[in-house]
Amino acid sequence: MSEENDEVEIGETGLEKTMSPEETTQEPKVNMIFNTVDEVLDFYKKYANRVGFPMKKRSSKKGDFGELKYVTLSCSRSGIPQSTASNVLKPYPSIKCNCKAQLRAGICLDGRWKVNSVKLDHNHGLNPNNARYFRMNRAISSYMKRKIEVNDRAGIRVNKNYNSMVVEAGGHENMSFMEKDCRNYINKVRRLQLGEGDATAIQKYFLKMQAQNANFFYAIDLDESGRLRNVFWADSRSRAAYEEFGDAITFDTTYLTNKYDMPFAPFVGVNHHGHSILLGCGLISSEDTDTFVWLFKVWLACMSGLAPCGIITDQDRAMKNAIEIVFPNTRHRWCLWHIMKKLHEKLKSYKHYESIKFALENIVYDSLTNIEFEDRWKEMIEKYELQSNDWLRGLYDERRRWVPSFVKGSFWAGMSTTQRSESMNAFFDDHVNSKTTLKQFVEQYENALMTKVEKENQADYKSSSADIQCSTHYFMEKQAQGVYTIAKFKEFQNELTSKMYCEVVDTKEDGAFLKYQISEDMIIAGKKKSVNFTVIFHEFDSEVKCNCSKFEFRGILWRHAIYFLIKHKMDLIPDKYILRRWRKDVTRRHTKIKISYNESNATLEAHQCDKMQKTFDEIKELAADSEEKCVIVMAWMQKLKEQLSNHDNVCGSTQPIPKSPTGRSFDNCVNEISNSKKILTPLAVRSKGRPPFKRKQSKMEQIVRKRKEGEKKSTSQEKNTNKRKGMKEFQMVESDVPPTDKISCDIVGTQESILFTDSQNAQDSHGGMDDD
């Protein structure tokens, strides 16, 4: 028999009988007999709860063949306190106070267990009311674990997750675990999921999603040290949706979200209900031209080489350069809101600031033509002597990128700002924080997708099953009601009824063209104002154009054109003015594509739990309205509980574990197809955008934070220098393809498992993707 340090005190011999249930409520005594060691543990645990102290298994001894021979149970406050804090002046709290209370038991010849020695005296206070805080009493059931994991995946924070369970249990006193246990369990699950590192985990996660849907697309960009630098991904539904709604998108990178401070870069479009729709996104380590070129080329390849007609961004110069390189034929527009909000910052020092601001806003928003804008701008500059203002000069030079009169001739789906990208960022605010890992963030992308898809499905159902009543007797309103989604019909209906504010003030006929001057009464800044618009009609092809360019901008026929059509007895809207992208009577491929990747993530136990829970819920619904039914159910469940307990005792661990129906685990498949070169996690970076926290810091906190940042920076630089000295040339992931540029060297994997060299090659490589 193997020996350990502790000696065992042998009590008197003679085994009278096993402890009865009544006797288990008394104090521990020498020579007490139990059938199993578990009964010894259960007895001492109940005693500890009744008296009011925490207990633990302190030590045990095994025989030569590994069988348990002796066990020592003690008060959890035994042992000498030892602080592991790095600062000796600020030690961590410890419950240890060298308490000597304990119970020792050993196995007898007949297989039963006997208490050999007992010490009952404690050197600290005892309180039975604190029993629920003892670690020995804190355990999370499999049902609760499943619920915690599901809520965490749904983006519910731990405190809210725990509070919901407290409410369900009827109070904290009915909970079998504490919030910190819940938090520790989540952290443990995440560590198990991440395994060999954040960057490698995200690659495995992508491979898993790709295995479930071959059209899932991802690309990983590594630096020369093999460290993750940028990542992009798009699910198959987003790729299909781009075919319908890729004409106008917004792109924004001002959102810092994860523990590496990598900006989130979503590509966002507008669907047929006017909702924001995700068209892929990336996490990038820097915001320079090279990075944006990589991201845009990969996104273009993902979308079969089809560039958007228009893209809205902020005034970032690196973005502008990258768009000119990758999307040379795409109309690039700057976010109007970002520009106008800078008026105070850039012009507040002028004496006539309020007048300048009022004049500038009128010029920007009210100028109908480019010439009108230029003339009024020059007049303002001269009037307020703003010739030396570099900011205004720069805006004027780039006026074709942001002034409404210059950009309204292109289709933008009604967008003039990056607000949709920012609203997508706001969605993630409730799901992530500064400690969010890359893999967790990517998982939240799926939650965002599911939320958006469900919203779209509900709007589709509403548009197909309900109608907004027509407000007039015009046939074109009935026509619009039958083809537009509800959101877009509301827009058309508003334009139709607003034609009452329009009237013809002049008419001219020039050959095949008919020109109308239409005056519209408007309320601007609380004052009534009449504005003239020019409507031109070409009778040969029924083309109507207005200098407001609202149809070109929004894709919905505007009030001036509607007024003209009705005046000329045209009962229906010409087909060319009903865009497919706003229709409800067409079938779109992306609506048939499944987007959930979570099904295979759950364990067999979790699937079984969900299956049983569904049945239990149905039983509860049937029995909840009757006390008699409730009694029947409770009696049946108690009987079932006993049967299951007996089944476990009989079967033990000898039953064969059922194999997966697939015969192979996904992890083995991943190990076979993943790259042999280990991907390193990215270094934390800082870039433009919102600060990582909003609370104002004190002077002392600022000094300490800056000092720590300086120390981290110097340490990081030293490590990078040492690594570069011993780093060999970075090997390509696809060894049979020669490296040609930044893109071809650094993409770890994509749906087609190829490397991209430029946008043209990307287009060729994905030429068959339309057969999805």
C-alpha positions in Angstrom: 0.0 0.0 0.0 1.3 3.4 -1.0 2.3 5.7 1.9 1.6 9.5 2.4 2.7 12.0 5.0 -0.4 11.9 7.3 -0.7 9.3 10.0 -4.0 7.5 10.6 -5.4 7.1 14.1 -7.0 3.7 14.4 -10.0 3.6 16.7 -11.5 0.7 18.5 -12.3 -2.4 16.5 -15.7 -4.0 16.2 -18.3 -3.1 13.5 -21.8 -3.0 14.9 -23.9 -1.7 12.1 -24.2 0.8 9.3 -25.4 4.4 10.0 -29.2 4.8 9.8 -30.7 8.0 8.3 -31.7 9.1 11.8 -28.2 8.7 13.1 -26.7 10.7 10.3 -28.0 13.9 12.0 -25.7 13.5 15.0 -22.2 14.6 15.5 -19.3 12.6 13.9 -17.9 10.0 16.2 -15.2 7.4 16.1 -16.3 3.9 14.8 -19.2 5.2 12.8 -19.8 2.8 9.8 -20.8 3.8 6.3 -21.4 1.7 3.2 -19.3 3.8 0.8 -16.9 6.7 0.9 -19.6 8.9 -0.7 -21.8 8.3 2.3 -19.0 9.6 4.5 -18.6 12.7 2.4 -22.4 13.3 2.4 -22.6 12.8 6.2 -19.8 15.3 6.9 -21.1 17.8 4.4 -24.6 17.8 6.1 -23.0 18.1 9.5 -20.9 21.1 8.3 -23.9 22.8 6.8 -25.9 22.2 10.1 -23.1 23.6 12.3 -22.0 26.4 9.9 -18.5 25.8 8.5 -17.2 24.9 5.0 -15.6 21.5 4.4 -13.3 19.9 1.9 -11.5 16.7 1.1 -8.1 17.5 2.4 -6.1 14.3 1.5 -6.5 10.7 0.6 -4.4 7.5 0.3 -4.6 4.7 -2.2 -3.4 1.1 -2.2 -0.9 -0.5 -4.5 -3.6 -1.1 -7.2 -5.0 2.4 -7.0 -8.0 1.6 -4.8 -9.0 4.3 -2.2 -8.0 3.3 1.3 -8.1 6.4 3.5 -9.7 9.8 3.3 -9.3 13.0 5.4 -12.1 15.6 5.4 -11.4 18.9 7.1 -12.7 22.4 7.6 -11.9 24.5 4.5 -10.3 27.1 6.8 -7.5 24.6 7.6 -4.0 25.4 6.5 -1.7 28.5 6.9 -2.7 31.6 4.8 -0.2 32.4 2.1 -0.6 35.5 -0.1 0.2 35.2 -3.9 -0.2 38.9 -4.5 2.7 40.6 -6.3 2.3 43.6 -3.9 3.0 42.5 -0.3 1.3 45.6 1.0 -1.9 44.6 -0.7 -2.4 40.8 0.0 -5.4 38.9 -1.3 -8.0 37.9 1.3 -7.8 34.3 2.5 -10.2 32.2 4.5 -7.5 30.0 5.9 -6.8 30.3 9.7 -5.1 27.0 10.5 -8.3 25.4 11.8 -7.7 21.8 13.0 -11.2 20.4 12.8 -11.3 17.2 10.7 -12.6 13.7 10.2 -10.5 10.7 9.0 -12.0 7.5 7.7 -10.7 4.2 6.2 -12.0 1.2 4.4 -12.6 -2.0 6.3 -12.1 -5.6 5.2 -15.8 -6.0 4.3 -15.6 -3.0 2.0 -17.5 -0.6 4.3 -16.0 2.6 5.7 -15.3 3.4 9.4 -14.5 6.8 11.0 -11.1 6.4 12.6 -10.6 9.8 14.2 -12.6 13.1 14.7 -11.7 16.6 15.8 -14.7 18.9 16.3 -13.2 22.1 17.7 -12.9 25.1 15.4 -10.8 28.2 16.0 -13.3 30.6 14.2 -16.9 31.5 14.3 -19.6 29.2 12.9 -22.7 30.4 11.1 -25.2 28.0 9.5 -26.9 31.0 7.7 -23.8 31.3 5.5 -24.0 27.7 4.2 -25.2 28.7 0.7 -21.9 30.7 0.2 -19.7 27.7 1.0 -17.9 26.4 -2.1 -18.9 22.8 -1.3 -22.6 23.8 -1.7 -22.1 25.8 -4.9 -22.7 23.7 -8.1 -24.1 24.5 -11.5 -26.5 21.9 -12.9 -26.2 20.8 -16.5 -29.5 22.6 -17.3 -28.1 25.8 -15.9 -24.8 25.4 -17.7 -26.7 25.0 -21.0 -28.8 28.1 -20.3 -25.7 30.1 -19.3 -23.9 29.1 -22.5 -26.9 29.8 -24.8 -27.5 33.2 -23.2 -23.8 34.0 -23.5 -23.8 33.1 -27.2 -26.9 35.4 -27.6 -24.8 38.3 -26.2 -26.4 38.5 -22.8 -24.0 39.8 -20.3 -23.2 37.6 -17.3 -24.8 39.9 -14.7 -28.1 39.9 -16.6 -27.8 36.2 -17.4 -27.4 35.5 -13.6 -30.2 37.9 -12.6 -32.7 36.2 -14.9 -32.0 32.9 -13.2 -32.3 34.5 -9.8 -35.8 35.8 -10.7 -36.7 32.3 -12.1 -35.5 30.7 -8.8 -37.4 33.1 -6.6 -34.5 34.8 -5.0 -30.8 34.5 -4.3 -31.4 32.2 -1.4 -32.7 29.6 -3.8 -29.7 29.7 -6.0 -27.1 26.9 -5.9 -24.3 29.1 -7.2 -23.2 32.7 -7.2 -22.6 35.2 -10.0 -18.9 34.7 -9.8 -19.4 31.0 -10.4 -21.4 31.8 -13.4 -18.6 34.2 -14.6 -15.9 31.6 -14.0 -17.8 28.9 -15.9 -18.2 31.2 -18.9 -14.5 32.0 -18.9 -13.7 28.3 -18.6 -16.0 27.5 -21.6 -14.4 30.2 -23.6 -10.9 29.0 -22.8 -11.9 25.5 -23.9 -13.3 26.9 -27.1 -10.3 29.0 -27.8 -7.8 26.2 -27.0 -4.5 26.9 -28.8 -4.9 30.6 -29.2 -7.3 33.3 -30.3 -6.0 33.5 -33.9 -5.9 29.7 -34.5 -9.4 29.4 -32.9 -10.9 31.9 -35.2 -9.5 30.0 -38.2 -11.0 26.8 -36.9 -14.3 28.5 -36.3 -14.2 29.7 -40.0 -13.4 26.2 -41.2 -16.3 24.8 -39.2 -18.7 27.3 -40.7 -17.3 26.6 -44.1 -17.7 22.9 -43.6 -21.4 23.5 -42.9 -21.9 25.8 -45.9 -19.3 25.7 -48.7 -20.1 29.3 -49.8 -19.0 30.8 -46.5 -16.0 33.0 -47.4 -13.1 34.1 -45.2 -9.6 35.5 -45.6 -6.9 35.9 -43.0 -3.9 38.3 -43.5 -0.7 37.6 -41.7 2.4 39.7 -41.2 5.9 38.5 -41.8 6.1 37.0 -38.3 3.0 34.9 -38.9 0.9 37.1 -36.6 -2.7 37.7 -37.5 -3.0 41.2 -39.0 -6.4 41.5 -40.7 -9.4 39.2 -41.2 -12.5 39.3 -43.4 -15.5 37.0 -43.6 -18.9 36.9 -45.3 -21.6 34.2 -45.0 -23.3 32.7 -48.1 -26.5 34.7 -47.4 -24.7 38.0 -47.4 -23.0 37.1 -50.7 -26.3 36.3 -52.3 -27.9 39.4 -50.9 -25.2 41.5 -52.5 -26.6 40.5 -55.9 -29.8 42.3 -55.1 -28.6 45.2 -52.9 -24.9 45.8 -53.8 -25.6 48.9 -55.8 -25.0 51.3 -52.8 -23.1 50.5 -49.6 -21.6 52.3 -46.6 -18.3 51.5 -45.1 -17.0 52.7 -41.7 -14.2 51.7 -39.4 -14.6 54.0 -36.4 -15.6 51.2 -34.0 -13.0 49.7 -31.6 -14.5 46.6 -30.0 -12.2 43.8 -28.9 -9.3 43.3 -26.6 -6.8 43.9 -29.5 -8.5 47.3 -30.4 -8.9 46.1 -34.0 -11.4 48.4 -35.8 -14.6 46.7 -37.0 -15.1 47.3 -40.7 -18.6 46.3 -41.9 -19.9 46.6 -45.4 -23.6 47.6 -45.1 -26.3 47.9 -47.7 -30.1 48.6 -47.8 -32.6 45.9 -48.5 -36.1 46.1 -50.0 -37.7 47.2 -46.7 -35.1 50.0 -46.2 -33.4 47.9 -43.4 -29.6 47.8 -43.0 -28.2 44.5 -44.3 -24.7 43.1 -43.6 -22.7 42.3 -46.7 -19.5 41.1 -45.0 -17.1 42.6 -42.6 -13.6 42.7 -41.4 -11.3 43.3 -38.4 -8.2 45.3 -39.3 -5.1 46.1 -37.4 -4.3 49.5 -39.0 -6.1 52.0 -41.1 -3.6 52.7 -43.9 -3.9 52.5 -47.6 -2.3 49.0 -47.9 -4.7 47.6 -45.4 -7.8 49.0 -47.1 -6.5 47.8 -50.5 -6.2 44.3 -49.0 -9.7 44.4 -47.5 -11.4 45.9 -50.6 -9.7 43.4 -52.9 -10.7 40.5 -50.8 -14.3 41.8 -50.5 -14.4 42.3 -54.3 -13.2 38.8 -54.8 -15.8 37.5 -52.4 -18.5 39.3 -54.4 -17.5 37.7 -57.7 -15.6 40.8 -58.8 -18.7 42.9 -59.0 -17.9 46.4 -57.6 -20.7 48.5 -56.0 -22.1 51.4 -58.0 -21.6 53.8 -55.0 -19.8 53.7 -51.6 -20.2 56.1 -48.7 -17.3 56.6 -46.2 -15.9 59.3 -44.0 -13.1 61.6 -45.1 -10.3 59.2 -44.4 -7.5 59.7 -47.0 -6.3 56.1 -46.8 -9.8 54.9 -47.7 -10.0 57.4 -50.5 -6.7 56.1 -52.0 -7.7 52.5 -51.6 -11.1 53.0 -53.3 -9.5 54.7 -56.3 -7.2 51.7 -56.6 -9.7 48.9 -56.1 -13.0 50.5 -57.2 -11.9 53.0 -60.0 -15.4 53.1 -61.5 -17.3 53.3 -58.3 -18.9 56.6 -57.2 -17.3 57.6 -53.9 -19.2 59.8 -51.5 -18.2 61.3 -48.2 -20.6 61.2 -45.2 -22.4 64.5 -45.1 -23.1 64.3 -41.4 -19.5 63.9 -40.5 -18.7 67.1 -42.5 -21.5 69.2 -41.1 -20.8 68.3 -37.5 -17.3 69.8 -37.8 -18.7 73.3 -38.5 -18.4 74.3 -34.8 -14.9 72.9 -34.4 -13.5 74.5 -37.6 -15.4 77.8 -37.6 -16.2 78.7 -34.0 -13.3 81.2 -33.8 -14.9 83.5 -36.3 -16.8 86.6 -35.0 -19.8 85.9 -37.2 -19.8 82.1 -36.6 -23.6 81.8 -36.3 -24.2 83.7 -39.6 -21.5 81.7 -41.4 -23.0 78.4 -40.1 -26.5 79.4 -41.2 -25.4 80.5 -44.6 -23.3 77.4 -45.2 -26.1 75.1 -44.3 -28.5 76.9 -46.7 -25.9 76.7 -49.5 -25.3 73.0 -48.9 -28.9 71.8 -48.5 -30.8 74.2 -50.7 -28.7 74.5 -53.8 -30.4 72.6 -56.6 -27.7 72.9 -59.2 -23.9 72.7 -59.2 -23.6 76.2 -60.6 -25.9 77.6 -57.9 -23.8 76.0 -55.2 -20.5 77.3 -56.6 -21.9 80.9 -57.0 -23.4 81.0 -53.5 -20.2 79.4 -52.0 -18.0 82.1 -53.5 -20.3 84.8 -52.4 -20.2 83.5 -48.8 -16.4 83.2 -48.8 -16.0 86.8 -49.9 -18.7 88.2 -47.6 -17.2 86.7 -44.4 -13.5 86.9 -45.7 -12.9 83.1 -45.4 -10.3 82.9 -48.1 -7.5 81.8 -45.7 -9.5 78.9 -44.2 -7.8 75.7 -45.4 -10.6 73.4 -44.2 -13.2 75.2 -46.3 -10.9 75.3 -49.3 -10.3 71.6 -49.1 -14.0 71.0 -48.9 -14.7 73.1 -52.0 -11.9 71.3 -53.9 -13.6 67.9 -53.1 -17.2 69.2 -53.5 -18.0 66.4 -56.0 -17.7 63.9 -53.1 -20.1 65.4 -50.6 -22.3 68.3 -51.8 -25.9 67.0 -52.4 -26.2 68.9 -55.7 -23.1 67.1 -57.1 -23.9 63.6 -55.9 -27.7 63.4 -56.1 -27.6 62.3 -59.7 -26.3 58.8 -58.6 -28.4 56.1 -56.9 -27.7 55.9 -53.1 -30.9 54.1 -51.9 -31.7 57.2 -49.9 -28.4 57.2 -47.9 -26.2 60.3 -47.5 -24.3 59.3 -44.3 -22.5 56.3 -42.8 -25.3 56.1 -40.2 -26.2 52.6 -41.2 -22.7 51.3 -40.5 -22.7 53.1 -37.2 -26.1 51.6 -36.3 -24.6 48.2 -37.1 -21.8 49.1 -34.7 -24.4 50.1 -32.0 -25.9 46.6 -32.3 -22.6 45.1 -31.1 -22.5 47.5 -28.1 -24.8 45.2 -26.2 -22.9 42.1 -27.1 -19.2 42.8 -26.7 -16.8 44.7 -24.5 -13.1 45.5 -24.2 -12.3 41.9 -23.2 -14.0 40.3 -26.1 -11.8 37.9 -28.1 -11.7 37.7 -31.8 -13.6 34.4 -31.9 -16.3 35.7 -29.6 -16.7 38.8 -31.8 -17.1 36.7 -34.9 -19.7 34.6 -33.2 -21.6 37.8 -32.4 -21.6 38.6 -36.1 -23.8 35.6 -36.5 -26.1 36.9 -33.8 -26.3 40.2 -35.7 -27.1 38.3 -38.9 -29.9 36.3 -37.3 -31.4 39.4 -35.8 -31.4 41.2 -39.1 -32.7 38.2 -41.0 -35.6 37.7 -38.6 -36.5 41.4 -39.0 -36.4 41.0 -42.7 -38.6 37.8 -42.6 -41.1 39.6 -40.4 -41.3 42.5 -42.8 -41.6 40.1 -45.8 -44.6 38.4 -44.1 -46.2 41.7 -43.2 -45.8 43.0 -46.8 -47.3 39.8 -48.3 -50.2 39.4 -45.9 -51.2 43.0 -45.1 -51.8 46.2 -47.0 -51.9 49.9 -46.2 -55.2 51.3 -47.5 -55.0 53.7 -50.4 -55.6 57.3 -49.5 -56.7 58.4 -53.0 -58.6 57.0 -56.0 -55.6 57.2 -58.3 -54.8 53.9 -60.1 -51.1 54.4 -59.7 -51.5 54.3 -55.9 -53.3 51.0 -56.2 -50.5 49.8 -58.6 -47.8 50.9 -56.0 -49.7 49.1 -53.2 -49.5 45.8 -55.2 -45.8 45.9 -56.0 -44.0 47.9 -53.3 -43.1 46.6 -49.8 -45.0 48.4 -47.1 -42.1 50.6 -46.2 -41.6 51.8 -49.7 -45.3 52.1 -50.4 -45.5 54.5 -47.4 -42.8 56.6 -49.1 -44.7 56.6 -52.4 -48.0 57.4 -50.7 -46.4 60.3 -48.9 -45.1 61.7 -52.3 -48.5 61.2 -53.9 -50.4 63.1 -51.2 -47.7 65.8 -51.1 -48.4 66.7 -54.7 -51.1 69.0 -53.3 -48.3 71.5 -52.5 -47.3 71.6 -56.1 -48.6 73.7 -59.0 -47.5 74.6 -62.5 -46.2 78.2 -63.0 -44.8 77.9 -66.5 -44.9 75.5 -69.5 -42.6 75.3 -72.5 -42.6 72.9 -75.5 -39.4 72.2 -77.3 -39.9 69.6 -80.0 -40.3 66.2 -78.4 -39.6 67.7 -75.0 -42.1 69.3 -72.7 -40.7 71.5 -69.9 -42.7 72.4 -66.8 -41.8 74.9 -64.0 -43.4 73.5 -60.9 -43.6 75.5 -57.7 -43.7 73.6 -54.3 -44.7 75.2 -51.1 -42.4 74.2 -48.3 -41.9 75.0 -44.6 -38.3 75.8 -43.9 -37.2 76.8 -40.4 -40.8 77.5 -39.5 -41.4 79.8 -42.5 -43.3 79.1 -45.7 -41.2 79.2 -48.8 -42.0 78.5 -52.5 -39.3 76.7 -54.5 -39.4 76.2 -58.2 -38.4 72.9 -59.9 -38.0 72.0 -63.5 -39.6 68.9 -64.8 -38.8 67.6 -68.4 -40.9 65.0 -70.2 -39.9 63.1 -73.2 -43.0 61.8 -74.8 -41.4 59.2 -77.1 -40.1 56.9 -74.2 -42.3 58.3 -71.4 -39.2 59.6 -69.6 -39.7 62.2 -66.9 -36.8 64.0 -65.1 -36.7 66.6 -62.4 -33.8 68.7 -61.3 -34.5 67.6 -57.7 -33.1 64.2 -58.8 -34.9 62.5 -56.0 -35.8 59.4 -58.1 -32.1 59.0 -59.1 -31.1 59.4 -55.5 -33.9 57.3 -53.7 -35.4 55.1 -56.4 -39.0 56.2 -55.6 -40.9 58.5 -58.0 -41.0 62.0 -56.5 -44.0 64.3 -56.1 -43.0 66.6 -59.0 -43.0 63.8 -61.5 -46.2 62.3 -60.0 -47.9 65.7 -60.4 -46.8 65.8 -64.0 -48.0 62.3 -64.8 -51.4 62.8 -63.3 -51.8 66.2 -65.1 -51.2 64.4 -68.4 -53.8 61.6 -67.6 -51.2 58.9 -67.1 -52.9 56.5 -64.8 -50.1 54.1 -64.1 -46.4 54.4 -63.2 -44.1 53.5 -66.1 -42.4 50.2 -65.4 -38.9 51.8 -65.6 -39.8 53.8 -62.4 -40.6 50.8 -60.3 -37.2 49.4 -59.2 -36.9 45.6 -58.6 -35.0 46.3 -55.4 -38.1 47.8 -53.7 -40.6 45.2 -55.0 -42.3 42.6 -52.8 -43.6 40.4 -55.6 -40.2 39.0 -56.6 -38.3 35.9 -55.3 -34.8 36.7 -54.0 -32.2 33.9 -53.8 -30.7 35.1 -50.5 -34.0 34.6 -48.6 -33.7 30.8 -49.1 -30.2 30.5 -47.6 -29.7 29.2 -44.1 -27.5 31.3 -41.9 -27.3 29.5 -38.6 -24.0 27.8 -37.8 -24.6 27.1 -34.1 -26.3 23.7 -34.4 -23.2 21.6 -34.4 -21.5 23.6 -31.7 -23.6 22.1 -29.0 -22.5 18.9 -27.4 -24.6 15.7 -27.4 -25.5 16.4 -23.8 -26.8 19.9 -24.8 -28.9 18.5 -27.6 -30.4 15.9 -25.2 -31.0 18.6 -22.7 -32.9 20.7 -25.2 -35.0 17.8 -26.4 -36.0 16.9 -22.8 -36.6 20.5 -21.8 -39.1 20.9 -24.7 -41.1 17.9 -23.6 -41.0 19.1 -19.9 -42.3 22.5 -21.0 -45.2 20.8 -22.8 -46.0 18.7 -19.7 -45.9 21.9 -17.5 -48.4 23.6 -19.8 -50.8 20.7 -19.6 -50.6 20.4 -15.8 -50.3 24.0 -14.7 -54.1 24.6 -14.5 -54.9 21.9 -12.0 -53.5 21.0 -8.6 -54.5 17.3 -9.2 -52.6 17.2 -12.4 -49.6 18.8 -10.7 -49.6 16.2 -8.0 -49.7 13.4 -10.7 -46.7 15.0 -12.5 -44.7 15.5 -9.4 -45.3 11.9 -8.2 -44.3 10.6 -11.7 -41.2 12.7 -11.8 -40.1 11.5 -8.3 -40.6 7.9 -9.4 -38.6 8.6 -12.6 -35.9 10.3 -10.6 -35.4 7.2 -8.4 -35.4 4.9 -11.5 -32.7 7.0 -13.2 -30.6 7.0 -10.0 -30.8 3.2 -9.7 -30.0 2.9 -13.4 -26.8 4.9 -12.8 -25.8 2.8 -9.8 -26.3 -0.4 -11.7 -24.7 0.6 -15.0 -21.9 2.7 -13.6 -19.4 3.6 -16.3 -19.4 0.2 -18.0 -21.9 1.2 -20.6 -20.5 1.9 -24.1 -20.5 5.5 -25.1 -22.6 6.0 -28.3 -20.5 7.2 -31.3 -21.2 10.1 -33.4 -23.2 9.2 -36.5 -20.6 10.8 -38.7 -17.9 8.5 -37.4 -15.4 11.3 -37.3 -15.0 14.4 -35.1 -14.8 17.8 -36.7 -11.6 18.6 -34.8 -9.8 15.8 -36.6 -10.9 17.1 -39.9 -9.8 20.6 -39.0 -6.4 19.3 -38.0 -6.0 17.7 -41.4 -7.0 20.7 -43.4 -5.6 23.6 -41.3 -2.2 25.0 -42.0 0.7 23.5 -40.2 2.1 27.0 -39.5 0.8 28.3 -36.2 -1.0 31.6 -36.4 -0.1 34.1 -33.7 -2.6 36.4 -32.1 -2.5 40.0 -33.1 -0.8 42.7 -31.0 -3.1 45.2 -29.4 -3.2 48.4 -31.4 -4.6 51.8 -31.1 -6.3 53.6 -34.0 -8.8 56.3 -34.7 -12.4 56.0 -33.4 -14.2 56.1 -30.1 -12.2 55.7 -26.9 -12.2 52.3 -25.2 -14.0 53.8 -22.2 -16.1 56.9 -21.5 -15.5 57.6 -17.8 -13.4 60.7 -17.2 -10.1 59.8 -15.5 -8.4 61.6 -12.7 -4.9 63.1 -13.2 -3.3 60.3 -11.2 -5.1 57.6 -13.3 -3.9 59.3 -16.5 -0.3 59.4 -15.3 -0.4 55.7 -14.2 -2.1 54.7 -17.5 0.5 56.5 -19.6 3.3 55.0 -17.7 1.9 51.5 -18.2 1.4 52.1 -21.9 5.0 53.3 -22.2 6.3 50.2 -20.5 4.2 47.9 -22.6 5.2 49.6 -25.8 8.9 49.4 -25.0 8.6 45.7 -24.0 6.7 44.9 -27.2 9.3 46.6 -29.4 12.1 44.7 -27.8 10.2 41.4 -28.4 9.5 42.2 -32.0 13.1 43.1 -32.6 14.3 39.8 -31.2 11.8 37.9 -33.2 12.8 39.5 -36.5 16.4 38.6 -36.0 15.6 34.9 -35.9 12.7 34.9 -38.2 13.0 33.2 -41.5 11.2 34.2 -44.6 7.5 33.7 -44.2 6.3 30.6 -46.0 3.2 30.7 -48.2 0.1 28.8 -47.1 -0.3 27.4 -50.6 3.2 26.2 -51.3 2.4 25.5 -55.0 1.4 29.1 -55.8 4.3 31.6 -56.1 4.0 34.8 -54.1 3.3 37.8 -56.2 2.1 40.6 -53.9 0.7 41.4 -50.4 -2.6 39.7 -51.1 -1.2 36.5 -52.5 1.2 35.9 -49.6 -1.1 36.6 -46.7 -4.5 35.1 -47.3 -4.6 31.9 -45.2 -7.9 30.5 -46.5 -10.9 31.3 -48.5 -14.0 29.4 -49.7 -12.3 28.3 -52.9 -8.9 27.7 -51.1 -7.0 30.0 -53.5 -4.8 33.1 -53.2 -5.7 36.3 -54.8 -3.3 38.6 -56.6 -5.5 41.4 -57.8 -9.1 42.2 -58.4 -9.0 40.9 -62.0 -7.6 37.5 -60.9 -10.1 37.4 -58.1 -12.9 38.0 -60.6 -11.6 35.1 -62.8 -11.2 32.8 -59.9 -14.8 33.3 -58.8 -16.4 33.3 -62.2 -18.5 30.2 -61.4 -19.8 31.4 -58.1 -23.2 32.5 -59.5 -24.1 28.8 -59.7 -24.5 28.7 -55.9 
